Amino acid sequence: MNLSNVNDTLMDTDDKSIHEVDFRTEVERYFTILEVSTWPIVIVGLVLTPVAIYAVSSLVKKDNVAPIFVINLLVSDIIQLCALIVMLKGNTFAYRVSYTMYTIGLVASVGLMVCIALERYLLIVWPMWSRTRRTVKMCLLLCAVVWTLSLFYFVFGLVMGLNEQIDLFYIITAVLLLLPLPLLVFFLVGTFRALSASISVRAEEKWRIVGLLVLVLLIYTLLFLPYIIYILVHPSGYKMLVVADVFLRLNPVADLFLYIFLRKGAVNQAWFCLCCCRKKRTNRQSSSGLNDGDAVTSL
């Protein structure tokens, strides 16, 4: 090998090492962004979620069992938030344990969102059946089934991991997480059609029911669907993973808005606040426009 070939080889090696260092630095930068963006989510979630659980628990009645599903959903959010703290600052063993808890909470969250949409659908489309079967005991039993399935999902993932079938496990996970999408759309469309033909339900009640279903569908499509797409597409880059992970971690904070569509009068209050803010902004703009006009006139 002559000197020129040796120099070319050394230059190629240096270029590869420089490229690897740059790539590693960029990866660390993006995951630092992920870590920094997670802390505000955790802080806001841990402060507001217990308050939301207390507020929603006061809405549980014999003829109103939807808050039971929301309370369980908020409990799954607390599990996710606590697991995120350990995942950010724990060692390897603590990370694995916390990631397990995070996965259980995440799967339970998806199942409980389906239960919320199903309960609203049955209440409107099948009211007679819903009045006889929609009891607190039945809702608690359904929540227990969701949590049990989440534990079975974890055990299944553990078995797949021991058999070194991680890729297959991710594909199965993506397919299972996609199953609620057609269900949520079906419940929303069916409920909307039934409410459109109903004259006995008040307008405010219609807004609350439809708004709750729309919010559940938006939370699922905006926060869960990017991560599902990443698992199915599995691109070579890491930027999409960071973005999808940030959206997924926003789920506990987004679930807090479900309280607005559970409490009577909350929708009107929220709409009144938005109208007041818009009116104040319009008045400020008009007053600033008048001041500018006066200044131009004085000139």
N, C-alpha and C positions, 0 to 999 in steps of 0.2 A: 504494500500500500504506500503510495507516494505521499508527500507532504500536503499537497492540495486536497487529496481525499480525506486525510486526517482532519484538516481544517474545516472541510465541509461537514464532516461527521460531528465535530465539536460544535459548530454553529447550529446544526440541526438539533443537537441535544440541548443547547442553551435556549433555542427558540421553544422547544417543547416544555422545558422547565419553566420558562417565563410565562408561557401560555397557561400551564397548570397553576402557577402562583396567582396569576390574574383571575383565572376562573374560580379558584378557591376564595380569593378575596371578595369577588362579586357575590358568590354564594353566601358567604358570611355576612355581607352587607344586607342582602335581602332577608336573611333569616333574623338579623338584628332588627330590621323593620317589623318583621312579624312579631318578635318578642315585645318591642316597644308598643306596638298597637294593641297587644293583648292586655296589657296592664290596665288601661282605662276601661276596657270592656269588663274586666274582672271586678274592678272597684265599683263601677256603676251597678253592675249586676248584683253583687253581694250586698250593696246598700239598699237597693230598691226591691229586690225579689222577696225578702222576708216581709216587707211592708205590703207588697202585692198579695202575698199568700194570706196575710191577716185580713186584708180588705176583701179578697174573694171568698174566704171562708165564711164571712158574714152573709154571703148571698146564697148559701146552700139551704134549700128548702125542699119540702116533700115534692112539690111540683116543679122544682128547678134544680136539676141535678148536673147541668152542664158545668158549674163551677168545680165539681169534684174532679173532672178531667183536667181542668185548667190548673187546679192545685197540684195534682200529680205531675203535670207538665212543668210547673215552676219548681217542684222538687227535683225533677231531672235536670233542670237548668242549674240549680245549686250544686248538684253532683258534678256537672261539667265544669262549673267555675272553680270549685275547690280542686278538681283534678288538674285544671290548667295551671294553677299556682304551683303545684308540686312538679308538673311537667316542665315548668320554666326554671325552677331552682333546685330540683331534687337530683340525686345521683342516679346511676343506671337502674338499680333495683327499684327505687322509688318511682322512677319514670315509667317503668313497665307496669307497676301496680296502678299508678294514677292513669295511665293510658287505658288500662282495662276498665277502670271506673268511668272514664270519659266515654269509652265506646258503649258501655251499658246505658249511660245516660242519654247518649245520642240516639241509639236505636229506640229506647223507650220514648224519647221525644217525638220521633216520627210516628210511632204507633199511637201515641196519645193525640196527636193532631188528627189522625184518621178517626179516632173515637169522637173527637169534638165535632168534626164535620158530619159523621154518621148520626150523632144525637140530634143535631139541628135538622138534618134531612128527615129523620123519622118523625120528629115533632111536627113538621109541616105536611109532609106527604102522607104519612100514616098516623094521623092524630089519635084515632081510637086505639090502635095497637100500642101506641106510645104511652097513652095514659095508664094502661094496665100493666105494662112491662117496664116502663121507665121509672125504676125505683132506685133508692140510694144503695140498697144491697146489690142490685144488679150492676150498677155502675162501679161499685167497689170490686166486685168480682171481675168485671171486664178490665179494670186497672191492674188487678193481680195477674190476669192472664198476660197483659202487655209486659209487665215486669218479668214474669217467668220466661216469656219468649226472648226477652233481652238477655237473660242469663244463659239460656240455651244457645243463643247466638254466640256469646262469648266462649262457651265450651266448644262449640263447633269450630270457631276460629283457632282455639288452642290446639285442637286435634289436627286441623289442617296445617298449622305451623309446625307441629312435631313431625308431620309427614312431609314437610318441605313442599307444600302446595300453596304457597302464599299468593302467587299470581292467580291461581284458580279461585282462591278464597276472595280476592279483591273483585274478580269478575262476578262471582255469585253475590257479593255484597252490593255491587252496583245494580245488578238485576233486581234484587230484593228491594233496594231503595227506590227503584223506578216504579214499582208496583203501586205505591200510594198515589202517584200522579193521576192516572185515569180515574181512580176512585174519588179523589178530591174534586176533579173537574165534573164528574158525574153528579156528585152530591150538590155542587154549586148550581149546575144547570137545572137539575130536578127541583131543587128548592126555589130557585128563581121563577121557574114556570108555575109552580104551585102558588107562590105568593102573588104572582101577577094576576092569577084567576081568582084569588081570594078577596072577599070584601069584608070579612069579619075581623081580619087582623089590622090593627092600627098602623098608620104610616111609620111612626117611630119604631114600632116593633119590627116592621119589615126591614127598615134600615139597619137595625141592630143585628138581625139574623143574617141578612145578606152581607153586611159589613164584616161580621165575624168569619164567615166562610171565605170571603175574598181575602181577608188578612191572612188566614191560614194558608190559602193557596199561594199568596205572594211570598210568605215566609219560606215555604217549601221551594218554590221555583227560583227565587232570588238567592237564597242562602244555601240550600242543599244541592240544587241541580248543578251548579258549577263544579262541585267536588265529585259528583257522580260522573259528569262528562270527563273530568280529568282521569278518573279511574278507567273509564271505557276507552278513551283515546290514548291515554298514557303517553303524552309527548315526552321527548327527550329533555326538554328544558325544565327549569325549576320555577320560572316566574309564574306560570299558571298555577302551580301547586301552592305558592305563597298566597296568591290572590284568592284562590278557592278556599284555602285554610282560614284566611281572615274573614271571609264571608260566613264560613261555617261557625266560627267563634262568635259572630254577632248574633247567633240564634237566641241565646238566653236573654239578651237585651230586647230583641224584637218581640219576644213572647210577652213582655210586660204590657204591650199595647192591647192585648186581648181583653184586659179588664174594662177598657172603654166600651166594648160591645157587649159586656155582661151586665153592667149596672144601668138601670133605667135612668134616663135623663143625662147620662154621661155623654152620649153622642151630641145631644143638643147643646150641652155646655161646651164641648170641644169646638163645635161649629160656631157657637157664639164668640168664643175666644178668638178663633181665626178671623171671623168677620170684624171684630173690634180691632185686631191688629192691622187688618187690611184697611179699615176706615181711618185709623190713626196715620198710617203711612200715606194714604191718599191726601189727608188733610195737611200733612207736612209738606208733601210735594206741591199742593196747591198754594199753601202759604209761602213757600220758597219761590214759587213762580210769581206770586203777587209782589213779593219784595223785589225780585229782579225787575219786574215791570215798573215798579215805582222808581227804582234806581235809573232805569233807562229813561223814564219820563223826566226825572230831575236833571239828567244830563241834557 
